[in-house]
Amino acid sequence: MDRDRFFSAEQAVDYGLVDRIIKERELRRTPSGFARAAAG
């Protein structure tokens, strides 16, 4: 029996494996805490 399945991001959402797709722009954020203090 073949059990391997490969989904696109949209298919994974439809199938219920993931809640949502994170966009690249959501990953960019300003440093906070110690990282902000070290940068400035």
The first five atom37 places (N, CA, C, CB, O) and aatype in JSON, in Angstrom:
{
  "aatype": [12, 3, 1, 3, 1, 13, 13, 15, 0, 6, 5, 0, 19, 3, 18, 7, 10, 19, 3, 1, 9, 9, 11, 6, 1, 6, 10, 1, 1, 16, 14, 15, 7, 13, 0, 1, 0, 0, 0, 7],
  "atom_mask": [
    [1, 1, 1, 1, 1],
    [1, 1, 1, 1, 1],
    [1, 1, 1, 1, 1],
    [1, 1, 1, 1, 1],
    [1, 1, 1, 1, 1],
    [1, 1, 1, 1, 1],
    [1, 1, 1, 1, 1],
    [1, 1, 1, 1, 1],
    [1, 1, 1, 1, 1],
    [1, 1, 1, 1, 1],
    [1, 1, 1, 1, 1],
    [1, 1, 1, 1, 1],
    [1, 1, 1, 1, 1],
    [1, 1, 1, 1, 1],
    [1, 1, 1, 1, 1],
    [1, 1, 1, 0, 1],
    [1, 1, 1, 1, 1],
    [1, 1, 1, 1, 1],
    [1, 1, 1, 1, 1],
    [1, 1, 1, 1, 1],
    [1, 1, 1, 1, 1],
    [1, 1, 1, 1, 1],
    [1, 1, 1, 1, 1],
    [1, 1, 1, 1, 1],
    [1, 1, 1, 1, 1],
    [1, 1, 1, 1, 1],
    [1, 1, 1, 1, 1],
    [1, 1, 1, 1, 1],
    [1, 1, 1, 1, 1],
    [1, 1, 1, 1, 1],
    [1, 1, 1, 1, 1],
    [1, 1, 1, 1, 1],
    [1, 1, 1, 0, 1],
    [1, 1, 1, 1, 1],
    [1, 1, 1, 1, 1],
    [1, 1, 1, 1, 1],
    [1, 1, 1, 1, 1],
    [1, 1, 1, 1, 1],
    [1, 1, 1, 1, 1],
    [1, 1, 1, 0, 1]
  ],
  "atom_positions": [
    [[0.84, -1.17, 0.0], [0.0, 0.0, 0.0], [0.89, 1.24, 0.0], [-0.96, -0.01, 1.22], [1.84, 1.33, 0.78]],
    [[0.59, 2.2, -0.87], [1.35, 3.43, -0.97], [0.76, 4.46, -0.02], [1.36, 3.96, -2.41], [-0.4, 4.84, -0.16]],
    [[1.56, 4.91, 0.95], [1.06, 5.85, 1.96], [1.65, 7.24, 1.82], [1.35, 5.32, 3.34], [1.23, 8.15, 2.54]],
    [[2.6, 7.43, 0.93], [3.21, 8.74, 0.76], [2.27, 9.66, -0.01], [4.56, 8.62, 0.03], [1.72, 9.28, -1.04]],
    [[2.09, 10.84, 0.52], [1.28, 11.86, -0.14], [2.06, 13.16, -0.11], [-0.12, 12.02, 0.54], [2.69, 13.5, 0.88]],
    [[2.01, 13.88, -1.2], [2.66, 15.18, -1.3], [1.6, 16.2, -1.67], [3.82, 15.16, -2.35], [0.87, 16.03, -2.64]],
    [[1.54, 17.26, -0.88], [0.53, 18.29, -1.06], [1.18, 19.63, -1.4], [-0.33, 18.42, 0.19], [2.29, 19.92, -0.95]],
    [[0.49, 20.43, -2.18], [0.89, 21.82, -2.32], [0.45, 22.52, -1.04], [0.25, 22.5, -3.62], [-0.26, 21.94, -0.22]],
    [[0.88, 23.76, -0.86], [0.48, 24.5, 0.34], [-1.04, 24.63, 0.41], [1.14, 25.89, 0.36], [-1.63, 24.44, 1.48]],
    [[-1.65, 24.96, -0.7], [-3.11, 25.13, -0.72], [-3.84, 23.82, -0.43], [-3.55, 25.69, -2.09], [-4.85, 23.82, 0.27]],
    [[-3.33, 22.73, -0.96], [-3.95, 21.42, -0.72], [-3.83, 21.03, 0.75], [-3.3, 20.35, -1.6], [-4.75, 20.43, 1.31]],
    [[-2.71, 21.36, 1.38], [-2.52, 21.04, 2.8], [-3.52, 21.78, 3.67], [-1.09, 21.38, 3.24], [-4.03, 21.23, 4.64]],
    [[-3.82, 23.04, 3.32], [-4.84, 23.8, 4.05], [-6.2, 23.15, 3.85], [-4.87, 25.28, 3.58], [-6.94, 22.94, 4.81]],
    [[-6.54, 22.83, 2.6], [-7.83, 22.22, 2.3], [-8.0, 20.87, 3.0], [-7.98, 22.04, 0.79], [-9.09, 20.52, 3.43]],
    [[-6.92, 20.12, 3.1], [-6.96, 18.79, 3.71], [-6.98, 18.86, 5.24], [-5.76, 17.97, 3.25], [-7.34, 17.88, 5.9]],
    [[-6.6, 20.01, 5.8], [-6.62, 20.19, 7.24], [-5.29, 19.9, 7.93], [0.0, 0.0, 0.0], [-5.25, 19.78, 9.16]],
    [[-4.22, 19.78, 7.17], [-2.91, 19.51, 7.77], [-2.29, 20.76, 8.38], [-1.96, 18.94, 6.73], [-1.56, 20.67, 9.36]],
    [[-2.59, 21.91, 7.81], [-2.09, 23.19, 8.32], [-3.25, 24.16, 8.44], [-0.98, 23.77, 7.4], [-4.27, 24.0, 7.77]],
    [[-3.08, 25.17, 9.31], [-4.14, 26.15, 9.5], [-4.15, 27.21, 8.43], [-4.01, 26.81, 10.85], [-5.2, 27.59, 7.91]],
    [[-2.95, 27.7, 8.09], [-2.86, 28.74, 7.08], [-1.47, 28.75, 6.48], [-3.19, 30.12, 7.68], [-0.56, 28.1, 6.99]],
    [[-1.31, 29.5, 5.4], [-0.03, 29.63, 4.72], [0.58, 30.96, 5.14], [-0.19, 29.54, 3.15], [-0.07, 32.01, 5.03]],
    [[1.8, 30.92, 5.61], [2.5, 32.14, 6.03], [3.17, 32.74, 4.81], [3.55, 31.84, 7.16], [3.95, 32.08, 4.12]],
    [[2.88, 33.98, 4.55], [3.48, 34.7, 3.43], [4.87, 35.19, 3.82], [2.58, 35.89, 3.0], [5.15, 35.39, 5.0]],
    [[5.74, 35.38, 2.84], [7.11, 35.8, 3.09], [7.16, 37.12, 3.84], [7.88, 35.91, 1.78], [8.0, 37.3, 4.72]],
    [[6.28, 38.05, 3.5], [6.3, 39.35, 4.16], [5.94, 39.26, 5.64], [5.34, 40.3, 3.47], [6.31, 40.15, 6.41]],
    [[5.25, 38.21, 6.05], [4.92, 38.02, 7.46], [6.15, 37.6, 8.27], [3.82, 36.98, 7.61], [6.17, 37.76, 9.49]],
    [[7.16, 37.07, 7.59], [8.36, 36.59, 8.28], [9.31, 37.73, 8.6], [9.07, 35.55, 7.43], [10.16, 37.6, 9.48]],
    [[9.17, 38.86, 7.88], [10.03, 40.01, 8.15], [9.46, 40.8, 9.31], [10.16, 40.9, 6.89], [8.29, 41.19, 9.29]],
    [[10.27, 41.03, 10.3], [9.85, 41.84, 11.43], [11.04, 42.57, 12.0], [9.17, 40.96, 12.5], [12.19, 42.17, 11.79]],
    [[10.78, 43.61, 12.71], [11.87, 44.4, 13.3], [12.38, 43.68, 14.55], [11.4, 45.84, 13.65], [11.61, 43.03, 15.26]],
    [[13.68, 43.81, 14.81], [14.23, 43.18, 16.0], [13.62, 43.78, 17.26], [15.77, 43.34, 16.03], [13.25, 44.95, 17.29]],
    [[13.52, 42.98, 18.28], [12.99, 43.44, 19.56], [13.89, 42.94, 20.69], [11.53, 42.96, 19.77], [14.72, 42.06, 20.48]],
    [[13.72, 43.49, 21.83], [14.46, 43.04, 23.01], [15.95, 43.27, 22.86], [0.0, 0.0, 0.0], [16.37, 44.36, 22.46]],
    [[16.76, 42.28, 23.19], [18.22, 42.38, 23.16], [18.72, 42.6, 21.73], [18.85, 41.13, 23.75], [19.72, 43.29, 21.54]],
    [[18.06, 42.04, 20.74], [18.48, 42.21, 19.35], [18.37, 43.68, 18.94], [17.64, 41.33, 18.4], [19.24, 44.2, 18.24]],
    [[17.31, 44.35, 19.37], [17.12, 45.77, 19.04], [18.2, 46.61, 19.75], [15.69, 46.26, 19.45], [18.75, 47.53, 19.16]],
    [[18.49, 46.3, 21.0], [19.5, 47.05, 21.76], [20.88, 46.88, 21.13], [19.53, 46.58, 23.23], [21.65, 47.84, 21.09]],
    [[21.21, 45.69, 20.65], [22.51, 45.42, 20.06], [22.64, 46.11, 18.7], [22.73, 43.91, 19.92], [23.74, 46.51, 18.31]],
    [[21.54, 46.24, 17.97], [21.58, 46.84, 16.63], [21.67, 48.36, 16.71], [20.34, 46.44, 15.83], [22.19, 48.98, 15.78]],
    [[21.18, 48.97, 17.77], [21.12, 50.43, 17.8], [21.97, 51.01, 18.79], [0.0, 0.0, 0.0], [22.02, 52.24, 18.93]]
  ]
}
